[in-house]
Amino acid sequence: MMDYFSMHQTLRTTQTTQTSQWPVPSDSVRYVVPEPSIQMLASHPLTRELYPLAFGHYRKAIGHHMHREHHRDNLLIYCTEGKAFLNVDGEPYTVGAGDLLLLPAGASHRYTSDPEHPWTIHWVHYTGPLAEDFHQHMGFEGQARIRHLGRQPRLLVDFNGLLSVRQTGFRSQGLIHASNRLRQLLAAVPLNADETDVAKQAELEALHNYMREHLEERLTLQQLADLSGLSPAHFATRYREQTGTSPIQHFLHLKVERACQLLDTTSQSFADISRHLGYDDAYYFSRLFKKVMGKSPSDYRHTARH
């Protein structure tokens, strides 16, 4: 694995890159962004907020180990097979298949691949002003280091998308593309995490299907909680933990989505649309619509769209 990259985000700063002594076998890949290209990424308007420094894919990384006391960039590792032993700021962890590991800048750490079951990993070193915001978005808040995502084909596609920049001769166009593939990778982590518990996901989808089938009604929290066999308070708490919003708010958003569709595709009055969606008071639903969409139903209907 790459050692830390000592750098800042100005062109005047000396940038150095150090690689580990771990030999990369023919079935593995390590891609290091050249220092002049890092300077370009650090200043380019399309990449300066977040950009990769190195990335790769190690298969069954026997003997792979690293110790960094002064880690300057951020390192994201996705383990798909085997395991490794990790210590971060004095805290021991075991990383296994399906785990996503974040080692943020400043975290002293060491890790060693299990000799009997060496890990297989995709990894990326990156930096930029948006890194911390993406860490929170991915669910790595506080001292959280590991998220168990299980096998996620979409995440593998995103990691492999970074590697598509190989054999482009370090051209700026390819590196700019890789930087934005990195954004896509980090932004999609919560979507992948939502799919880790198949049973909960199936239950949630069944609930959402029920909502979509009853858009003409005014469902209550009690009615929705009864479908899950939970008290309204317990149901609302669990739903918010899974989705980040309340069930009634999601139901309202489904209604507004349907209202937008009818405004786009029919000549029905908003009063008729409101009654169709369970609101006899069109003025009340209009206020809800504007709160969600940021404009009134009439403004929405008359906005030029292509």
Beta strands, then each sheet from edge to edge (+ up, - down):
strand 1: 2-6
strand 2: 16-19
strand 3: 29-32
strand 4: 51-58
strand 5: 65-68
strand 6: 74-81
strand 7: 83-88
strand 8: 91-96
strand 9: 99-103
strand 10: 109-113
strand 11: 120-127
strand 12: 146-148
sheet 1: 1+ 2-
sheet 2: 3+ 4- 11+ 6- 9+ 12-
sheet 3: 5+ 10- 7+ 8-
end
